Amino acid sequence: MGLLVDGRWQDRGYDTESSRGRFERSQSQWRDWITRDGKAGEGRERGFKAEPGRYHLYVSLACPWAHRTLIFRVLKRLEAVISVSVVHHLMLENGWTFLAEDGATGDTLYGLDFLHQIYTKADPGYSGRVTVPVLWDKKEQTIVSNESSEIIRMLNSAFNEWGDATVDFYPQSLRAEIDEVNAEVYSAVNNGVYRAGFATSQAAYEEAFGDLFAELDRLEARLSRQRYLVGDHITEADWRLFTTLVRFDPVYVGHFKCNLKRIADYPNLSNYLRDLYQVPGVAPTVDMRHIKAHYYASHLNINPTGIIPLGPEIDHLAAHDRDRFTKAA
Ligand SMILES: N[C@@H](CCC(=O)N[C@@H](CS)C(=O)NCC(=O)O)C(=O)O
């Protein structure tokens, strides 16, 4: 694990010393927008026009943030419109690499060795973390965005001419509620598992752990009343929660010490997880081998032997009971 400083790669972990053992996620630095007409996003200078074949995603199948973008690409039917490269699941001294083994594709655009070279191709003086997902513009040869929450909004609305315009995961009328749910889920759950797992003080771990399970209890109650997080239609909020839930029992319970309960112990959350998993197109985006191997073998500060546990056994294709809401409606 490392980062770029003035364009030079340095092998360094997260600094938790200055924050009393707390893991604090850095802000993503590339925040431009692809729009239908090519106008720059609000407060931005560079504009990017939606065009088929122009853009590319660099993802890891292990990463929950990158996973969101893959789900949107599939469900918005953008596979032929936006191409993808998959990094290798191991992230060690060189960060994410393009070793083309075990389901990783290599860098299908330039044949580079490391993801950090994509960042320095876009900005030779870049300082910061080298994260997936990256939304890349093949025409301008630059990064449009490395912020998954914004990339999924672009995929949701900018490419409707070529994708499925009937699918809208961020409808105007639900935006305020979606944003509200996202904010809670982000800090306590999506980022919460990392705050627990990467904490280097007992107090920081316990704080994250408390926030996480309090929020899972609230979500369990919410999902006892309605099929999805925001009513009876799947929205962006559901996909953002899904990518954390699907990793929870196999990885976060053990590796990140989020072990008060498993998702399997929450009837509504576990049925909801199966419901989302069974949406056509979603299952192939879930690569449990990459997920487990990445976390357990890349974070050697947490798991020094790199041994990847074999369990648990989970059947995401088992029946779920979520139709009960639709039928009652
Ligand atoms: N805010 C970013 C976070 C992305 C992120 O942290 N990705 C992780 C993988 S799960 C990563 O690439 N980490 C490498 C690092 O921090 O050095 C987003 O949502 O896109």
The ligand as an ORCA input file, in Angstrom:
! r2SCAN-3c Opt
* xyz 0 1
  N     -13.957      7.735     -2.052
  C     -13.430      6.775     -2.964
  C     -12.767      5.631     -2.220
  C     -12.145      4.602     -3.099
  C     -11.176      3.684     -2.320
  O     -10.756      3.986     -1.203
  N     -10.792      2.549     -2.917
  C      -9.865      1.639     -2.267
  C     -10.144      0.197     -2.602
  S     -11.524     -0.460     -1.795
  C      -8.452      1.892     -2.773
  O      -8.237      1.936     -3.971
  N      -7.509      2.066     -1.850
  C      -6.133      2.258     -2.151
  C      -5.475      3.204     -1.165
  O      -6.160      3.827     -0.354
  O      -4.254      3.327     -1.257
  C     -14.569      6.297     -3.842
  O     -15.664      6.063     -3.312
  O     -14.377      6.181     -5.040
*
